[in-house]
Amino acid sequence: MPEHPSAGLSEQHDGALRCRGAEGNLPIELTSFVGRHNELAEARRLLGSARLVTLTGIGGVGKTRLALRAAEKVRHAFPDGVWLVELGELSDASLLVDVVAGTLGVRAPAGRPLEDALVDVLADTGCLLVLDNCEQVVEAVAALSERVLRRCRRVRILCTSREELRTDGEVLLRVPPLTVPGGAGDAKLTGLSQSDAVTLFVDRATVAVAGFTLTDGNAATVADICRRLDGLPLAIELAAARLRTLSPAQILERLADRFALLTQRGRGAPTRQQTLRLCMDWSHDLCSPPEQLVWSRLSYFAGSMDIDAITAVCEDAVEAMCERDTGGPNELLDIVTSLVEKSILVREDSGSAPVRFRMLETSREYGRERSRARGDEHDVHERLSRWYEDLAVAARDQWIGPGQLGWIARIEREQSNFRYVLDYCALENPRRGLRTAAALFPFWNSRALFSEGRHWLDRLLAQAGAEVSGEVTMALYADIVLTASQGDLDAADVLVARAREIAESSGDPTAPGIVALADGTAALFRAECGRAQTHLEDAVRVLRADEAPDVLRLSALVLLAFSHELQSAGHRAIRYFEDALEISRARGESVYRSYILWGMGVSLWRSGRREDARARLHQGLRIADDVGHSLVAASCLDTLAWIATEEGDARRAAVLLGAADALSRRSESITTFLPALLVHHRDCEQSIQRTLGERAYAAAYRRGAELASSRDVTAALASTAPPSPGSAASTPAPASLPTGSADNPLTRRESEVAALIGRGLTNRAIAEELVISQRTVHGHVEHILAKLNFSSRVQIAAWVVTHRASA
């Protein structure tokens, strides 16, 4: 490491040099600095309050560049300069003091330790030390930093490292990748201007190819490149350099082998940054063997992961390695923590949900390469697919219970991983894939993910061929329901025939009940209600008698109620609906309850009990909205439109129809998915059009579609709800507060929520009062706390009392 010129340094009597009045040695920037406005502001803020700041992040994320820009911005605050000490090529920790002293021009007299001389020189100076790339000698940097900061009051230190120093007084700033476009629909030129990753690519592209510009023709491709590269500045700069020989489309096509493509950065760049592979090799070499093993195994997760999944895939292998190589245990949690500190894993918080971890795509591909080199790819896939099979089966077995909403949220978080596992199983382990897919059916059905469920079930059933097994029977039933729900009844009949053949050859005692349920479901969707009733009665009898999954028993009971209702046996239908509702309430589940409440609403309306029907439909809609079951929400809205038409409120009926149709399109189904009820939908639509005329009908219908696009369907409904005796809509509005003033920054709805908090109502009670979901109430409360700069509901209540008194 060459010594810095001694200009600005003065000779001292002890042989050392003191840096007084020097500007330092920050290099001049040769390329433009792109983005990082928030990180730069935060780095400057931290340097104003903390004496040791460490920028951490994965290799190639831009820590050094950010540190240099931040140091330049605060240079004026350090009368004795800002000094960059480059440690990237240093591997011997014993030479650290020599490198720092050499950069500052400090020499020690004969017989005196150089570290003592260095600390003495710094003791009376006001300077900023920028220690760059500390990860290879991190313990030595931590020790030296601690000593300097304890002795030198006016010195501050800014470090960059792939892992933290873990010393007293250290403040961390994690440097994330650059922002990338959100998705394929975010590739318009106006939207891309908000992406720092795209801005960097274009900036470096103009250097590689004179006259390069972002156009409508290449914008989507450039956005895809930046997304595939995770917004990593190093990778983006290497990709842009390839424009000398490749088009953006050719670069994107070759990113499958990104480590071969992304090479040949400028000769002046550090060796570790001249290719993407060398950058990742550098990070890999900093990891211990157990950390390298966990990195390679976790690279097979397609999405984020929690600690339970990590344990299932890694624990046995890590324990075996540690016992073999070190003779002792090595806690997996410690390894995961270290990988987070080294920025290989990114920690993700999601409210009250368990902490999850994810890996950038570049780290993931590198880890898979290492796994293949180890020869353990098949073993990892088997462990991963077994874990997710067990997870899906546990969700199905506990679906009809109080943990249902938690399971929905958990599976939603795991969808990327389930897709990856199902793809693997379709090629390598179809039987496990069938068990997993069949167990995921309740989730797909509850979220109206009919097309996705059919994709996996059709593919896996094709692999199963003529196999006779319980897995095939369950998968066929799931496929039949999803297929019929989309109105593809001929395909559903083919699946029913195959299920019958398997049931006749199977020794599984539940198979006849499952097939009867599938047959009854298909018949119900064909409006063959008598045949449906016969099969569904058989299904209820068999599935009650045997150890069938609860989800099948409840399905059979609900569909049997519909079969009676559609044959005008409303009293029997209500009895079965009430039996199903009692089971649902007792077990604490929500998905089937929303479905049951819709069915009861239909049955009560058809029997002339309009107000009772409306109450059930409102309840069902609120629950469907909380669960996210868009198809049941659509059906509730559709039936409410029938009631509004009957009451002569054509405009509101049109709004409700528009909302219902929009929600059903989201689920790729039809609004009234039981064909026998379509007559009510058509009669309603024709009556509205006659009353309003085409133009007014279209306007109201569009309004409904707009309301349905909001995240809270029940709030949209409340905004159009007419007063009715005994309904929530007719309840006197809560004593609210004057809005639109400096004293009250809240919106009208937020003011209503605040007023109800002042009355001591819980979120659940507020939801019932305002006919909105608890999720929406929670959002309003969070907004109120933020706007008023409060931290508790008690403060909100006190504020309400004060403002109401002064109003």
C-alpha positions in Angstrom: 0.0 0.0 0.0 1.7 3.2 -1.1 2.1 6.0 1.5 0.0 9.1 1.1 2.0 12.2 0.3 3.0 14.1 3.4 1.6 17.4 2.3 -0.4 18.9 5.1 1.4 16.8 7.7 3.9 18.3 10.2 7.0 16.6 11.8 6.7 15.9 15.6 9.5 15.7 18.2 8.7 12.0 18.8 9.3 11.0 15.2 5.6 10.7 14.4 3.6 12.9 11.9 0.5 14.8 12.9 -2.2 15.4 10.3 -3.2 18.9 11.0 -5.2 21.0 8.5 -4.9 18.3 5.8 -7.9 17.6 3.5 -7.3 13.9 3.4 -7.0 11.5 0.4 -10.5 10.9 -0.9 -10.2 9.9 -4.6 -11.9 12.0 -7.3 -15.0 10.3 -8.7 -14.6 9.1 -12.3 -18.2 8.1 -12.9 -21.5 9.6 -11.8 -23.1 8.7 -8.5 -26.6 7.3 -9.1 -29.5 7.2 -6.6 -29.0 6.3 -2.9 -30.7 9.5 -1.7 -32.2 7.9 1.4 -29.1 5.9 2.3 -26.8 8.9 1.7 -28.9 11.1 4.0 -29.0 8.4 6.7 -25.2 7.9 6.5 -24.6 11.6 6.9 -27.1 11.7 9.8 -25.3 8.8 11.6 -21.9 10.3 11.1 -23.2 13.4 12.9 -24.2 11.5 16.0 -22.2 8.3 16.1 -18.4 7.8 16.3 -18.3 4.4 14.5 -20.6 3.7 11.6 -20.4 0.5 9.5 -22.0 0.1 6.1 -22.8 -3.5 5.5 -24.2 -5.4 2.6 -23.5 -8.1 0.1 -20.5 -7.8 -2.3 -21.1 -5.5 -5.2 -24.0 -3.6 -3.6 -22.1 -0.3 -3.6 -20.9 0.1 0.0 -17.6 1.7 -1.0 -19.1 4.2 -3.4 -21.8 5.2 -0.8 -19.1 5.6 1.9 -16.9 7.8 -0.3 -19.9 10.0 -1.3 -21.0 10.3 2.3 -17.5 11.1 3.5 -17.2 13.8 0.8 -20.4 15.4 1.9 -19.3 15.7 5.6 -15.7 16.6 4.8 -16.2 20.2 6.1 -16.9 18.8 9.6 -13.4 17.4 9.9 -10.6 20.0 10.1 -7.9 17.4 9.8 -9.3 15.6 6.8 -11.1 12.5 5.7 -8.7 9.6 5.1 -9.5 6.5 3.0 -7.7 3.3 4.1 -8.2 0.5 1.5 -8.1 -2.9 3.1 -9.6 -5.0 0.2 -6.3 -6.6 -0.7 -5.2 -7.1 2.9 -5.4 -10.7 4.2 -2.9 -10.6 7.1 -4.5 -9.0 10.1 -1.1 -8.3 11.7 -0.4 -5.7 9.0 -3.5 -3.7 9.6 -1.8 -1.0 11.8 1.0 -0.7 9.2 -1.5 0.0 6.4 -3.5 2.6 8.4 -0.3 4.3 9.6 1.2 4.2 6.1 -1.9 5.9 4.7 -1.7 8.7 7.3 2.1 9.0 7.0 2.7 8.0 10.6 6.1 6.7 11.7 7.1 5.4 15.0 10.5 6.0 16.7 12.8 3.1 17.2 11.7 0.7 19.9 8.1 2.1 20.1 5.1 0.1 18.9 3.6 1.6 15.8 0.0 1.2 17.1 0.9 3.4 20.1 2.4 6.0 17.8 -0.7 6.0 15.6 -3.1 6.4 18.5 -0.9 9.3 19.9 -1.0 11.0 16.5 -4.7 10.7 16.2 -5.4 11.7 19.8 -5.6 15.5 19.1 -6.9 15.4 15.6 -10.4 15.9 14.2 -10.5 13.5 11.3 -12.7 10.9 9.7 -11.1 7.5 8.9 -12.8 5.5 6.2 -11.8 1.9 6.5 -12.9 0.2 3.3 -13.5 -3.6 2.9 -12.9 -4.7 6.5 -14.4 -8.2 6.2 -11.1 -10.1 5.8 -9.6 -8.6 8.9 -12.8 -7.7 10.7 -11.6 -8.7 14.2 -8.4 -6.7 13.9 -10.4 -3.7 12.6 -12.8 -4.0 15.6 -9.9 -4.0 18.1 -8.1 -1.1 16.5 -11.3 1.0 16.2 -12.2 0.4 19.8 -8.8 1.6 21.0 -8.7 4.6 18.7 -12.2 5.7 19.7 -11.4 5.4 23.4 -8.3 7.5 23.2 -9.1 9.9 20.4 -12.2 12.0 21.2 -12.4 13.9 17.9 -11.9 11.0 15.6 -14.8 9.3 13.8 -14.6 6.1 11.8 -16.7 5.0 8.8 -16.3 1.3 7.8 -17.5 -0.8 4.9 -17.7 -4.5 5.5 -19.7 -7.5 4.4 -20.3 -8.2 8.1 -20.5 -5.9 11.2 -17.5 -5.3 13.5 -19.5 -6.2 16.6 -17.7 -3.7 18.9 -19.0 -1.2 21.4 -20.6 2.0 20.0 -20.9 0.6 16.4 -24.0 1.8 14.5 -25.0 -0.2 11.4 -26.4 1.0 8.1 -27.4 -1.9 5.9 -27.0 -1.0 2.2 -29.7 -2.6 0.1 -29.6 -3.1 -3.7 -30.8 -0.3 -5.9 -34.6 0.0 -6.4 -35.8 -2.0 -9.4 -39.1 -1.8 -11.3 -42.0 -3.5 -9.6 -43.2 -5.9 -12.3 -43.8 -6.4 -16.0 -46.5 -3.8 -16.0 -44.0 -1.2 -14.6 -41.9 -1.0 -17.8 -43.2 2.4 -19.1 -40.6 5.1 -19.5 -42.3 7.3 -17.0 -42.3 4.6 -14.3 -38.7 3.5 -15.0 -37.4 6.9 -14.1 -38.2 6.1 -10.5 -35.8 3.1 -10.6 -32.2 3.7 -9.5 -31.2 0.4 -11.0 -32.5 1.4 -14.4 -30.9 4.8 -14.1 -27.5 3.2 -13.4 -27.8 0.8 -16.3 -28.6 3.6 -18.7 -25.8 5.9 -17.3 -23.2 3.1 -17.7 -24.7 2.0 -21.1 -24.1 5.5 -22.6 -20.4 5.1 -21.7 -20.3 1.6 -23.3 -22.2 2.7 -26.4 -22.4 6.3 -27.4 -25.9 7.5 -28.0 -27.6 4.6 -26.1 -31.1 5.7 -24.8 -34.0 4.1 -23.1 -36.9 3.7 -25.5 -40.3 2.1 -25.6 -38.6 -0.7 -27.6 -36.0 -1.6 -25.0 -37.5 -0.4 -21.7 -39.1 -3.7 -20.8 -35.9 -5.6 -21.5 -33.7 -3.2 -19.5 -36.2 -3.4 -16.6 -36.1 -7.2 -16.7 -32.2 -7.2 -16.7 -32.2 -5.0 -13.6 -34.8 -7.2 -11.8 -32.9 -10.4 -12.7 -29.7 -8.8 -11.3 -31.5 -7.9 -8.0 -30.5 -4.2 -8.4 -26.8 -5.0 -7.6 -24.7 -2.1 -8.9 -21.7 -4.3 -9.7 -23.8 -6.7 -11.7 -25.6 -3.9 -13.5 -22.4 -2.1 -14.4 -20.9 -5.4 -15.8 -24.1 -6.0 -17.8 -24.1 -2.5 -19.3 -20.5 -3.0 -20.3 -21.6 -6.0 -22.4 -23.6 -3.6 -24.7 -20.4 -3.2 -26.6 -21.0 -6.6 -28.2 -24.6 -7.6 -27.3 -28.1 -6.0 -27.4 -30.2 -5.7 -24.2 -32.3 -8.7 -25.4 -29.2 -10.8 -25.9 -27.9 -9.8 -22.4 -31.2 -10.8 -20.8 -31.2 -14.2 -22.7 -27.7 -14.9 -21.4 -28.3 -14.1 -17.8 -29.0 -17.8 -17.1 -25.2 -18.1 -17.0 -24.6 -14.7 -15.4 -21.2 -15.6 -13.9 -19.8 -16.3 -17.4 -21.4 -13.2 -18.9 -20.7 -10.6 -16.3 -16.9 -10.2 -16.6 -14.3 -7.7 -17.8 -14.8 -4.6 -15.7 -12.2 -1.9 -16.1 -8.6 -2.8 -15.3 -8.5 -0.2 -12.5 -11.2 -2.1 -10.5 -10.2 -4.2 -7.6 -9.5 -7.9 -8.6 -12.5 -9.1 -6.6 -14.8 -6.8 -8.7 -13.5 -7.6 -12.1 -16.1 -10.4 -12.6 -19.3 -11.2 -10.7 -17.9 -14.7 -10.0 -14.8 -13.3 -8.3 -17.1 -11.1 -6.2 -19.1 -14.0 -5.1 -16.0 -16.2 -4.6 -14.7 -13.5 -2.3 -17.9 -13.6 -0.2 -17.9 -17.4 -0.2 -14.2 -17.6 1.0 -15.1 -15.4 4.0 -17.6 -18.1 5.2 -16.7 -21.0 7.4 -17.3 -24.5 5.9 -20.7 -24.9 7.8 -21.7 -21.5 6.6 -20.8 -22.4 3.0 -22.9 -25.6 3.3 -26.0 -23.7 4.6 -25.6 -21.1 1.8 -25.6 -23.8 -0.8 -28.6 -25.6 0.7 -30.7 -22.5 1.2 -30.1 -21.5 -2.4 -32.8 -24.0 -3.4 -35.6 -22.0 -1.7 -37.3 -20.1 -4.5 -38.7 -17.5 -2.1 -38.2 -16.5 1.5 -37.9 -19.0 4.3 -38.4 -19.3 8.0 -36.2 -20.9 10.6 -38.3 -24.1 10.7 -37.8 -24.7 7.0 -34.1 -23.8 7.3 -33.7 -26.4 10.1 -35.5 -29.1 8.1 -33.2 -28.7 5.1 -29.9 -28.0 6.8 -29.7 -29.2 10.4 -28.6 -32.9 10.0 -26.0 -32.0 7.4 -24.6 -29.2 9.5 -24.4 -31.4 12.7 -22.6 -34.1 10.8 -20.1 -31.7 9.3 -19.4 -30.0 12.6 -18.9 -33.3 14.5 -16.6 -34.5 11.7 -14.5 -31.4 11.2 -14.5 -29.7 14.6 -15.5 -32.4 17.0 -18.3 -30.3 18.5 -21.7 -28.9 17.8 -22.3 -25.8 15.7 -25.7 -24.2 16.3 -27.6 -23.6 13.1 -29.1 -20.4 14.5 -25.5 -19.0 14.9 -24.8 -19.9 11.3 -27.9 -18.2 10.0 -27.1 -15.2 12.1 -23.6 -15.1 10.6 -25.0 -15.4 7.1 -27.3 -12.4 7.8 -24.3 -10.4 9.2 -22.3 -11.3 6.0 -25.3 -10.2 3.9 -25.7 -13.6 2.2 -29.2 -13.8 3.8 -31.5 -10.8 4.1 -33.7 -10.7 7.2 -37.4 -9.8 6.6 -39.9 -8.7 9.2 -43.6 -9.0 8.6 -45.5 -7.6 11.5 -46.3 -10.3 14.0 -45.4 -13.1 11.6 -42.2 -15.1 12.3 -39.0 -13.6 10.9 -38.2 -14.8 7.4 -35.0 -14.7 5.3 -34.4 -14.4 1.6 -31.5 -14.6 -0.7 -30.7 -12.4 -3.7 -31.0 -14.2 -7.0 -27.2 -13.8 -7.7 -26.4 -15.4 -4.3 -29.0 -18.1 -5.0 -27.5 -19.1 -8.4 -24.0 -19.1 -6.9 -25.1 -21.3 -4.0 -26.7 -23.8 -6.4 -23.5 -24.0 -8.4 -21.7 -24.9 -5.2 -24.3 -27.4 -4.3 -24.0 -29.2 -7.6 -20.2 -29.2 -7.1 -20.8 -30.9 -3.8 -23.0 -33.5 -5.4 -25.9 -33.0 -2.9 -28.5 -31.4 -5.2 -30.8 -34.4 -5.1 -30.6 -34.7 -1.4 -31.5 -31.1 -0.9 -34.4 -31.3 -3.3 -35.7 -34.3 -1.4 -35.5 -32.6 1.9 -37.1 -29.5 0.6 -40.0 -31.3 -1.1 -40.6 -33.5 2.0 -40.8 -30.4 4.2 -43.3 -28.7 2.0 -45.4 -31.8 1.6 -45.6 -32.1 5.4 -46.4 -28.4 5.6 -49.3 -28.7 3.1 -50.7 -31.8 4.8 -50.6 -30.1 8.2 -52.4 -27.1 6.8 -55.1 -29.3 5.3 -55.6 -31.3 8.5 -55.9 -28.2 10.6 -57.8 -26.2 8.0 -61.2 -26.4 9.7 -60.1 -24.8 12.9 -59.1 -21.5 14.6 -55.7 -21.4 12.9 -57.2 -21.3 9.4 -56.4 -17.6 8.7 -52.9 -18.2 10.0 -52.5 -21.1 7.6 -53.7 -19.0 4.7 -51.2 -16.3 5.5 -48.4 -18.8 5.9 -49.1 -20.7 2.6 -49.4 -17.4 0.9 -45.9 -16.5 2.1 -44.6 -19.8 0.9 -46.2 -19.8 -2.6 -42.9 -19.4 -4.5 -41.4 -22.3 -2.6 -44.5 -24.5 -3.2 -44.3 -23.8 -7.0 -40.7 -24.7 -7.1 -41.3 -28.0 -5.2 -44.3 -28.9 -7.3 -42.2 -28.4 -10.4 -39.5 -30.6 -9.1 -42.0 -33.3 -8.0 -43.6 -33.3 -11.4 -40.3 -34.4 -12.8 -38.8 -36.6 -10.0 -41.5 -37.6 -7.5 -45.0 -37.3 -8.9 -46.6 -39.2 -5.9 -45.2 -36.7 -3.4 -46.3 -33.9 -5.7 -49.9 -35.3 -5.8 -50.1 -35.4 -2.1 -48.8 -31.9 -1.8 -51.1 -30.5 -4.5 -54.2 -32.2 -3.1 -53.4 -30.9 0.3 -53.0 -27.3 -1.1 -56.5 -27.6 -2.6 -58.3 -25.8 0.3 -55.9 -22.9 0.0 -56.3 -22.6 -3.8 -60.1 -22.8 -3.4 -60.2 -20.2 -0.7 -58.1 -17.7 -2.7 -60.0 -18.5 -6.0 -56.7 -19.6 -7.5 -58.5 -22.1 -9.8 -56.2 -21.9 -12.8 -53.0 -22.4 -10.8 -54.5 -25.3 -8.9 -55.6 -26.9 -12.1 -52.2 -26.4 -13.7 -50.4 -28.4 -11.0 -53.1 -31.1 -10.6 -53.5 -31.7 -14.3 -49.7 -32.0 -14.7 -49.2 -34.3 -11.8 -52.3 -36.5 -12.6 -50.9 -36.9 -16.1 -47.6 -38.2 -14.6 -49.6 -40.6 -12.4 -51.1 -42.4 -15.4 -53.3 -45.4 -14.4 -52.0 -45.5 -10.8 -54.6 -46.4 -8.2 -54.0 -44.7 -4.8 -55.5 -42.5 -2.2 -53.3 -39.6 -3.5 -54.7 -39.9 -6.9 -58.3 -40.0 -5.6 -57.8 -36.9 -3.5 -56.1 -35.1 -6.3 -58.9 -35.9 -8.7 -61.5 -34.6 -6.3 -59.6 -31.3 -5.9 -59.2 -31.0 -9.7 -62.9 -31.6 -10.3 -63.9 -28.8 -7.9 -61.5 -26.3 -9.4 -62.4 -27.3 -12.9 -66.2 -27.1 -12.3 -65.8 -23.8 -10.5 -64.5 -22.3 -13.8 -67.4 -23.7 -15.7 -65.3 -26.3 -17.6 -67.9 -29.0 -17.0 -67.0 -31.4 -19.8 -63.4 -31.6 -18.4 -64.9 -32.1 -14.9 -67.0 -35.0 -16.2 -63.9 -36.7 -17.6 -62.2 -36.4 -14.3 -65.2 -37.8 -12.5 -65.2 -40.9 -14.7 -61.6 -41.4 -13.9 -62.2 -41.1 -10.2 -65.0 -43.7 -10.3 -62.7 -46.2 -12.0 -60.1 -45.7 -9.4 -62.6 -45.9 -6.5 -63.8 -49.3 -7.8 -60.2 -50.7 -7.7 -59.1 -48.9 -4.5 -59.3 -50.5 -1.0 -59.4 -47.1 0.6 -62.7 -46.9 2.6 -63.0 -43.1 2.1 -62.6 -43.4 -1.7 -66.4 -44.0 -2.4 -67.3 -41.0 -0.3 -64.7 -38.8 -2.0 -66.0 -39.9 -5.4 -69.6 -39.3 -4.4 -68.7 -35.8 -3.3 -66.9 -35.2 -6.6 -69.8 -36.5 -8.6 -72.3 -34.5 -6.6 -70.2 -31.3 -7.0 -70.0 -31.8 -10.8 -73.8 -32.5 -11.0 -74.6 -29.4 -8.9 -72.6 -27.2 -11.3 -74.5 -28.7 -14.2 -77.8 -27.8 -12.4 -78.7 -31.5 -12.1 -79.9 -30.9 -8.6 -81.7 -34.3 -8.0 -78.6 -36.3 -9.1 -76.4 -34.0 -7.0 -78.5 -34.5 -3.9 -78.3 -38.3 -4.3 -74.5 -38.3 -4.5 -74.1 -35.7 -1.8 -76.2 -37.7 0.6 -74.0 -40.7 0.0 -71.0 -38.5 0.5 -72.2 -37.1 3.8 -73.0 -40.6 5.1 -69.6 -42.2 4.1 -67.5 -39.2 5.1 -69.2 -39.0 8.5 -68.5 -42.6 9.2 -64.8 -42.8 8.2 -61.7 -40.9 9.1 -61.9 -38.4 6.2 -60.4 -34.9 6.4 -62.7 -32.4 8.0 -62.6 -30.2 5.0 -64.4 -33.0 2.9 -67.1 -33.5 5.5 -67.9 -29.8 5.7 -67.9 -29.5 1.9 -70.3 -32.3 1.6 -72.7 -30.8 4.1 -72.7 -27.4 2.5 -73.2 -28.7 -1.0 -76.0 -30.9 0.1 -77.7 -27.8 1.6 -77.4 -26.1 -1.8 -78.8 -29.1 -3.6 -82.0 -28.9 -1.5 -82.3 -25.1 -1.9 -82.1 -25.4 -5.7 -84.9 -27.9 -5.6 -87.0 -25.4 -3.6 -86.7 -27.3 -0.4 -85.7 -24.2 1.5 -86.5 -25.6 5.0 -84.2 -28.6 4.5 -81.5 -26.4 3.0 -81.6 -24.0 6.0 -81.3 -27.0 8.4 -78.2 -28.3 6.6 -76.7 -24.8 6.4 -77.3 -24.3 10.1 -75.7 -27.6 10.9 -72.7 -26.6 8.8 -72.6 -23.1 10.4 -72.6 -24.7 13.9 -69.6 -26.9 13.0 -67.8 -23.9 11.5 -68.4 -21.7 14.5 -67.5 -24.4 16.9 -64.2 -25.1 15.1 -63.4 -21.4 14.7 -62.9 -21.5 10.9 -63.8 -18.7 8.5 -63.6 -19.8 4.8 -66.6 -22.2 4.8 -68.5 -19.8 7.1 -68.5 -17.1 4.5 -69.7 -19.6 1.9 -72.4 -20.9 4.3 -73.6 -17.4 5.1 -73.9 -16.6 1.4 -76.0 -19.8 0.9 -78.2 -19.0 3.8 -78.6 -15.5 2.5 -79.8 -16.9 -0.9 -82.1 -19.3 0.8 -83.6 -16.7 3.2 -84.2 -14.3 0.3 -85.9 -16.9 -1.9 -88.2 -17.7 1.0 -89.2 -14.0 1.4 -87.1 -13.2 4.5 -85.3 -10.2 3.0 -83.9 -8.5 6.1 -82.6 -11.8 7.5 -81.0 -12.5 4.1 -79.4 -9.1 4.0 -77.9 -9.6 7.5 -76.4 -13.0 6.5 -75.0 -11.6 3.3 -73.3 -8.7 5.0 -71.8 -11.1 7.5 -70.6 -13.4 4.8 -69.2 -10.5 2.8 -67.2 -9.2 5.8 -65.7 -12.6 6.4 -65.0 -13.3 2.7 -63.2 -9.9 2.6 -61.1 -10.7 5.7 -60.2 -14.2 4.3 -59.6 -12.9 0.8 -62.1 -15.2 -0.8 -63.0 -13.0 -3.8 -65.5 -15.4 -5.3 -67.7 -15.7 -2.2 -67.4 -11.9 -1.9 -68.6 -11.6 -5.5 -71.5 -14.0 -4.8 -72.6 -12.0 -1.7 -72.5 -8.7 -3.6 -74.5 -10.3 -6.5 -77.2 -11.5 -4.2 -77.4 -8.1 -2.5 -77.9 -6.6 -6.0 -81.0 -8.9 -6.4 -82.4 -7.6 -3.1 -81.7 -4.0 -4.1 -83.5 -4.5 -7.4 -86.5 -6.0 -5.6 -86.5 -2.9 -3.3 -86.5 -0.6 -6.4 -83.0 0.8 -5.8 -81.7 0.2 -9.3 -78.7 2.5 -9.1 -77.3 0.7 -6.1 -78.0 -2.6 -7.6 -76.0 -1.6 -10.7 -73.1 -0.6 -8.4 -73.2 -3.9 -6.6 -73.3 -5.9 -9.9 -70.3 -4.0 -11.2 -68.4 -4.8 -8.0 -69.5 -8.5 -8.1 -68.4 -9.0 -11.7 -65.1 -7.3 -11.1 -64.3 -9.6 -8.2 -65.4 -12.7 -10.1 -63.1 -11.8 -13.1 -60.3 -11.6 -10.6 -60.9 -15.3 -9.7 -61.4 -16.3 -13.4 -64.9 -17.6 -12.6 -68.4 -16.4 -13.1 -70.3 -14.3 -10.5 -73.1 -16.8 -9.9 -71.0 -20.0 -10.1 -74.0 -22.3 -9.5 -75.9 -22.2 -12.9 -79.3 -22.8 -11.3 -79.0 -19.3 -9.7 -78.1 -17.5 -13.0 -81.7 -16.7 -13.7 -81.7 -14.2 -10.7 -78.6 -12.5 -12.0 -80.0 -12.1 -15.5 -83.4 -10.9 -14.2 -81.6 -8.4 -12.0 -79.4 -7.1 -14.8 -82.3 -6.7 -17.3 -84.5 -4.9 -14.7 -81.7 -2.4 -13.9 -81.1 -1.7 -17.5 -84.8 -1.0 -18.1 -85.0 1.3 -15.1 -81.8 3.3 -15.6 -81.2 3.2 -19.3 -77.9 2.1 -20.8 -75.8 5.2 -20.0 -76.7 5.5 -16.3 -76.5 1.7 -15.9 -72.9 1.7 -17.4 -71.8 4.6 -15.2 -73.1 2.9 -12.0 -71.7 -0.4 -13.0 -68.2 1.2 -13.6 -68.5 2.8 -10.2 -69.0 -0.7 -8.7 -66.0 -2.1 -10.5 -63.9 0.8 -9.2 -65.0 0.1 -5.6 -64.2 -3.6 -6.0 -60.6 -2.7 -7.0 -60.1 -1.2 -3.5 -58.6 -3.6 -0.9 -61.7 -3.4 1.3 -64.8 -4.6 -0.4 -66.9 -4.1 2.8 -65.9 -0.5 3.0 -66.9 0.0 -0.6 -70.3 -1.6 0.2 -70.8 0.6 3.2 -70.3 3.7 1.1 -73.3 2.6 -1.1 -75.4 1.1 1.6 -78.9 2.5 2.2 -80.3 2.9 5.7 -82.3 -0.1 6.8 -84.0 -0.9 10.1 -81.7 -2.7 12.5 -78.7 -2.7 10.1 -75.3 -1.3 10.8 -75.9 1.2 8.0 -78.8 2.8 9.9 -76.8 3.1 13.2 -76.3 6.8 14.1 -72.9 7.9 12.9 -70.4 8.2 15.8 -70.0 11.7 17.1 -67.1 12.7 14.9 -64.8 15.7 14.7 -64.6 18.6 12.2 -62.1 17.6 9.5 -60.0 19.5 7.0 -58.3 21.8 9.5 -54.8 22.1 10.9 -56.1 20.9 14.3 -57.5 17.7 12.8 -55.4 16.2 10.0 -57.6 13.1 9.8 -59.9 12.2 7.0 -63.6 11.8 7.6 -63.4 8.0 8.0 -60.3 8.3 10.3 -62.2 10.8 12.4 -65.0 8.3 12.8 -62.6 5.6 13.8 -60.9 7.9 16.3 -64.3 8.8 17.8 -65.1 5.2 18.3 -61.8 4.6 19.9 -62.7 7.4 22.2 -65.8 5.4 23.2 -63.6 2.5 24.1 -64.5 0.2 21.2 -62.1 -2.5 20.0 -61.1 -2.9 16.4 -63.6 -5.7 16.0 -66.4 -3.6 17.5 -65.4 -0.7 15.2 -65.5 -3.0 12.2 -69.1 -4.1 13.1 -70.2 -0.5 13.7 -68.9 0.9 10.4 -69.5 -2.3 8.4 -65.8 -2.6 7.4 -63.2 -5.3 8.0 -60.9 -5.5 11.0 -58.0 -5.3 8.6 -59.2 -1.9 7.4 -59.8 -0.7 10.9 -56.2 -1.7 11.8 -55.0 0.3 8.8 -57.0 3.4 9.9 -55.7 3.1 13.4 -52.1 3.0 12.1 -52.7 6.1 10.0 -54.2 7.9 12.9 -51.2 7.1 15.2 -48.8 8.2 12.5 -50.6 11.5 11.6 -51.0 12.5 15.3 -47.5 11.2 16.2 -49.0 9.0 19.0 -48.0 5.6 20.2 -51.2 4.3 21.9 -55.0 4.2 21.7 -55.2 6.0 25.0 -53.5 9.1 23.5 -56.1 8.9 20.6 -59.0 8.8 23.1 -57.6 11.8 25.1 -57.1 13.7 21.8 -60.8 13.0 20.8 -62.1 14.3 24.1 -60.0 17.5 23.8 -61.0 18.2 20.2 -64.6 17.4 20.7 -64.7 19.9 23.7 -63.1 22.6 21.6 -65.2 22.0 18.5 
